[in-house]
Amino acid sequence: MPFKSITHDVKGELGSISRKGKSRSLRVVQDSLVCINAFKQSCWATLPYELLRDVLMRIEASEVTWPTRKTVVSCAGVCRNWREIMKEIVKTPEISGKLTFPISLKQPGPRDSLLQCYIKRSCNNQTYYLYLGLYQSSNEDGKFLLAARKCRRPTCTDYIISLNADDVSKGSNTYIGKLRSNFLGTKFEIYDSQPPNVGAKVTKSCSTRLMYAKQISPRVPTGNYPIAHISYELNVLGSR
């Protein structure tokens, strides 16, 4: 059975669950339980671990570029077992040279090759959009990665960074951090919304307690954790 047919069947079963979830609340629970039980009794839930791992490894190896690589992301969203296997199979960008999950954007890139990206600017709302290079995508705009909105302050400039192109704000659940530059644009500081390591202290956040790596989850309140500094020196011509 072709691997693409397998993923299409899985997406169809998940889609039926989501479509039935639009009914009334009581019916939602009943229909969802029926669909989930049916899914658990399907061939996907009874596949031996070794066979399932082999299937997912072949899918990951065959879908190497975007937009077809979204199939790998879909497989990771099927259930907990599939997600754990995909987390083991999909390597970091430093090893694989590929961007797959949102977390990949915070991980080191490959050392022996480049990930070609480009930035588009919207002059209307001072927003910048980062895309994966066109050579890895078939559509005109490439694969969207990040969005950043420029916010001017009296003594500095902040760039709010988000995973959602339509909601670039600190209150969004897709907010991942910010970039701050000084007035001259010669010194930059990068902040992460989540603690990058054990014992990291939040800067200018509602909470000043220590956040530990094991506690990182979607429920952890976002903060500003400094993770990197970039400095430029002006030469005699005034350029950086």
N, C-alpha and C positions, 0 to 999 in steps of 0.2 A: 504493500500500500504506500503510495507516494507520501513523503513527509509533509508536503503542503496540504494534502487532503486531510492529514491528521490534525494539523493546526486549524484548518477551516472547520472541521467537525467540533473541535473543542470550543472555538469561538462561537459556533452556533449554539452549543449547549449553554455557554455562559450568557449569550445574548438572550436566550429564552427566559433565563432567570431574571435578568434586568428588566425585560419588557413586562413580565408579570408583576414586577415590583412596583408598577405604576398604578395598581388598583387600590382599593380601600385598605385601611391598615390591617383589619382582621384577615381579609383575603390575601393580603401580602404575605403574612406569616404562614398561612396554610399553603399557598402556592409555592412559596420559596422552599418550605420544608419538603414538599413533594419533589420539586426540581432537584434540590440538594441530595435527597435520598436516591433519586433516580441516577444522579451523576455518580454517587458513591457506588452504586451497583453496576455502573457501566464498565466497559472494558478498560477505560483509562485508570480507574481506581484499583483494578485487580492486576495490572501489569506488574510482573516481577521487577524488583529494584534494578537489577542488572540490565534488563531489557529496556526499561524506561530511561535509564541513564544513557544507554547506547543510542536510543532514538533522539534524545535531547542533544547529545553531543554531535550527532550528524546534522541536526537542524542548526546548531550554533556554528558549525564549520561551513555550512552551505550558504548561510545568510551573513555575508561579511561586510556588506555596504548598506547604507541607507538609500531608499526607504524600506528595502526588504528586511533589514535587520530588526524592524519593529516586531517581526514574528518572534524573535528571541525574547523581547520584552513581554509579549502576550503569553508566551509559555510560562514565564516567571509569575504571572498573575493568575494562573489556573487554580492552584491550591498551595498549601504549605509545603507538601512534599516536593512538588514541582519547583517551587521557589527555592527551597534549600539545595536542590540538585543544580539548578541554574546558577546559584551563587557560587557553587564549587566549580562549575564548568567555565563560566565567563571569567576571564583573567582581567587584571587591571590594565589600563591603557599603557603603562610602562612595559608590560610584557607582551600584550596582544597587539598594541598599536591601534586599537579600536575603541570608540566611545559607544557604550551601550545603555547603561542606566544613568539617571541624574547624578548619582554619587561619583560617577566617572569624572565629572567636571572638577571635583575637588581632589582628585588623585594625580600623582605625577604622570607626565606623558612619556612617550617612548624616547629613548636616548639616541637611537640610531636612525630615526626617521622623523618626519614632521607631520603634524596634523594641520593641514591648510584650512584656515578659517578667514572670514571677512566680516566687516562691520557695516551695517546700514544705519543711517541717521535720519530721524524724523525731526525736521526743523519746527514742526507745529508744537510738539510737546516736549522738546529737548530729551528725546529718548533714543537710545542706541540699541541695536539688535545684532547679536552675534550669531553667525551661521557657520555650519560646517561647509567646507569648500564644495563647489559645484561638481568637482570631479568625483565626489563620493555620493552624489545625489542626482536623480533624474529630473527633479522639478526645478523651476526657475530660481526659487529663493533658497535652495539647499535645505539642510536640516537645521531647524531653529535650535539654539542652545541656551542662550541667556538674553535678558533684556536689562538695561540700566537707564535710570532716569536721573538727569542732572538737577541738583538742588543747590542753588547758590546761598551761601551764608555770608555774614559780614566779614569774617576773617578766613573763610575756607570754602571749599566746594565739595559736596557729597554726591556720590553716584550710588543710588539705591539699586541693588542687583536682585533680580527675580528670575524664576524659572518660567514664569507666565508672561507672555508678551502683552496680554491685555490687562494685567493687574500688577503694576510695578509700584508697590507700596510696602512699608514696614509692617503694616497690619495684615498683609496677605500671608496665607499658609505656605506660599511658594517663595517667600523672602528668604534669601540665603546669606546675605551680607551686604557690605558696602565698601566703596573706595573713597577715601578722603584725601584731598589735595590741599596744600597751603595756598595762600593768596597768589604767590608767584608761579605756582604750578611746577615747583622744583622738588617738592617732597610729597610723597604719597604714603598712605597707611591703609592696609587692607584689613577689614574686620570680617569675622565669620559669625553667623547667627547662632552657631552651636559651638560648645567648647571643643577645641581641637585636641586636647590631651588632658591627662589626669591633673586635677588641681588648677585648671585654668580659671582666672578671675574675670568676671564680666566687667566691662567698662561702660559707665553711664547707663546702667540698666535698672529696672525696677527692683531687681533682686541682686544682692551683693554676696550671696552665699556661694560656696565652692560647688562646681558642677563636675561630677566624675564621669569618665568615659562610659562606664557601665550603665549610667542613668540616662544616656542619650536616647530620646524617643520623640515621636511627634508631639507628646504632651509636655515636653520640656519647654518653658517659655524662652522665646528668642531673646538674644542679647547682642552685645557688641564685643567680640573677643579679638583683640589684635593678634594677627598671625604673621604679618610681613610688613617690611618698610622698604621703600624705594626712594633713592635720593639722586638728584642731578646737580651738577655744578655748572654755573654759567661761565662761559669763556669770555675773552676780551671783546668779542663781537656781540655779546648779549644773548647768544643762542645756547641751547643746552647740549 
